[in-house]
Structures are given as C-alpha cells and as structure tokens.
Amino acid sequence: MFCGRCGFASPDTDCFCVSCGGPIQITETPVGSITPAQFAQPITTMQQPMQSGASSSLAPRKLSLGGAIQHYFTNYMNFKGRASRSEYWFFYLFGIIACLVAALLSPILHVLVIFVLFIPYIAVLTRRLHDTGRAGPMPFIVLIPLVGPILLLVWECTEGEKTLNKYGPPW
C-alpha cells in the first residue's frame, strides 16, 4: 500500500503514512506524481519536499518552553493522544518553577498551585506514557516502593514511538 500524498510504501497495518502523515491508499502501485523509477532512489531524496513545509505532520515536534506552556494551556485536561518528551519535561519545569515561586510568596498559594497543577500533570504524564506505547493507568506504578518511581522515570525519559500506535500518531 502506498501513501496518497507522497507515494511512500507502508506496511499493511498502517492507516497513515509514516513519512508525511497522508492517508494510505489501498493500491498495488504508487499514486501521485512519483514514478516507479523514483522508488529506487534513496529515501533522503524522496523526503526532501517534505522537509520544507509543515506537511510532515507525523514527525515528532520538539517544543520550546513557550510552545510547551502554550500547548499545556490548550491541552491541560486531555488524557487522550500523545505528548513528546519536550512537551512533558517543559511542563514539568513549568510546574517546578510555579511551585517554587508560590512557596516563596505564600504557603497557602503553594498548596493552591499544587492542587491546580496535579490533574494537568497526570494528564500530560498519561499522554507521555501513551507516546511510549504504555497504558494510561501506568502512573500508579509509582505506588510500588523503590522500583515504581525508578521505572516511571525510565519511561518518562524513553523516546516515543515514531510511528502510529493505538493512541494516535506522534504529533
């Protein structure tokens, strides 16, 4: 099967192209402007048109601190989908800074910030684990003494799956 947008050959199980994010066509020959002779070329030449625009929607994006905070405020209660490592760790940094500033200002404000950020933290952690292919309830592994927090830290640092998984495409 081939991508309807770039002609990239994909396995039978994929619904979206891992190269450009386009829908997969159920055909035996590539569609579009790519000829069969171009399939013999190295992949880097086929992907050059994709790198110039924003059409490569399946490539994991790396966020800056500002972009991660903006994405956090638009997605703070979303438990579905996937979160990249940069999104997760920048949110974690934002949470630590917010808690430190609140603790310096007032103990009551510190407790309030912890309560406000707790559910969004669980949401971004769940999406981060989805990115590595693990189920949403896995953050509760932290309740296992000694082993749980270490295992969760390893999963948080693990690179996400680069292809479509059951939680969606890498954003």
C-alpha positions in Angstrom: 0.0 0.0 0.0 1.2 3.5 -0.8 0.7 7.0 0.6 -1.8 9.1 -1.4 0.3 12.2 -0.8 4.0 11.2 -1.2 3.8 7.7 -2.6 5.8 6.2 0.3 5.3 2.4 0.6 3.8 1.4 4.0 3.0 -1.9 5.8 -0.5 -3.2 5.5 -1.3 -2.3 9.1 -0.8 1.5 8.8 -3.6 3.9 8.1 -1.4 6.9 7.8 2.0 7.4 6.1 4.9 7.5 8.4 6.7 9.8 6.1 4.2 12.6 5.6 1.0 11.7 7.5 -1.1 11.4 4.5 -3.8 8.7 4.1 -2.7 5.3 2.9 -4.2 4.2 -0.5 -5.1 0.5 -0.9 -3.4 0.1 -4.3 -0.6 -2.1 -5.7 1.1 0.8 -7.5 2.1 4.2 -6.1 -0.3 7.1 -6.7 0.5 10.8 -7.4 3.4 12.2 -9.3 6.1 9.7 -8.2 7.1 7.2 -10.8 8.3 3.7 -10.1 11.8 4.7 -11.1 11.9 7.2 -8.2 11.3 4.4 -5.7 14.8 3.1 -6.4 16.3 6.5 -5.2 17.5 6.9 -1.6 14.8 7.9 0.9 16.5 11.2 1.6 15.8 12.4 -1.9 12.2 11.3 -1.7 11.7 13.2 1.6 13.3 16.5 0.6 10.0 18.1 -0.5 8.5 17.1 2.9 11.2 18.9 5.0 10.4 22.3 3.6 6.8 22.6 4.7 4.6 21.8 7.6 3.1 18.8 5.8 5.1 16.3 7.8 2.5 16.0 10.5 3.7 12.7 11.8 7.2 13.8 12.6 7.5 14.4 16.4 7.8 18.1 17.1 10.3 19.5 19.6 8.8 22.3 21.6 10.4 25.3 23.2 9.5 26.3 26.7 7.0 28.9 25.5 5.5 26.5 23.0 5.1 23.8 25.6 3.4 26.1 28.0 1.0 27.3 25.3 0.3 23.7 24.3 -0.2 22.9 28.0 -2.9 25.6 28.4 -4.8 24.4 25.3 -4.5 20.7 26.3 -4.3 20.7 30.1 -7.2 18.2 30.7 -6.7 16.0 27.7 -5.9 12.4 28.7 -6.0 11.1 25.1 -3.3 11.3 22.5 0.4 11.6 22.9 2.9 14.0 24.4 6.5 14.4 23.2 9.4 14.3 25.7 9.9 18.1 25.2 6.3 18.8 26.0 6.4 16.7 29.2 9.7 18.0 30.5 8.9 21.6 29.8 5.6 21.2 31.6 7.5 19.6 34.5 9.9 22.5 34.6 7.0 25.0 34.4 5.3 23.2 37.4 8.5 23.2 39.5 9.1 26.9 38.8 5.4 27.8 39.6 5.6 25.8 42.9 8.8 27.5 43.9 7.5 31.0 43.2 4.3 30.2 45.0 6.1 28.8 48.0 8.2 32.0 48.2 5.1 34.1 48.2 2.8 32.2 50.5 2.3 28.7 51.9 -1.4 28.8 51.0 -0.6 29.9 47.4 1.9 27.0 47.2 -0.8 24.4 48.2 -3.2 26.0 45.8 -0.7 25.8 42.9 -0.1 22.1 43.8 -3.8 21.4 43.6 -4.3 23.3 40.4 -1.4 21.5 38.6 -2.0 18.0 39.9 -4.7 16.8 37.4 -2.9 18.5 34.4 0.3 16.8 35.4 -1.4 13.4 35.5 -2.9 14.2 32.0 0.5 15.1 30.5 2.1 12.1 32.2 -0.6 9.8 30.7 -0.1 11.3 27.2 3.7 10.9 27.7 3.3 7.2 28.5 0.9 6.9 25.5 3.8 8.1 23.4 5.9 5.2 24.6 3.1 2.8 23.9 2.0 2.2 27.6 -1.5 2.4 29.0 -2.8 5.4 30.9 -3.1 3.9 34.4 0.7 3.2 34.4 1.5 6.3 36.5 0.1 4.4 39.5 3.2 2.2 39.3 4.8 4.9 41.4 3.0 3.5 44.4 5.3 0.4 44.3 8.1 1.3 46.8 11.5 1.9 45.4 11.0 0.2 42.0 7.9 2.2 40.9 9.4 5.7 40.8 12.6 4.5 39.0 10.6 2.6 36.4 8.3 5.6 35.8 11.4 7.9 35.4 12.9 5.5 32.8 9.6 5.5 30.9 9.4 9.3 31.0 12.9 9.6 29.5 12.3 6.9 26.9 11.9 8.1 23.3 8.4 7.8 22.0 7.3 5.6 19.1 7.9 7.2 15.8 5.0 5.5 14.1 1.3 5.4 14.6 0.4 3.5 17.7 -3.0 2.7 19.3 -3.0 6.1 21.0 -2.6 8.0 17.7 0.1 9.5 15.5 3.1 11.2 17.1 2.2 14.8 17.0 
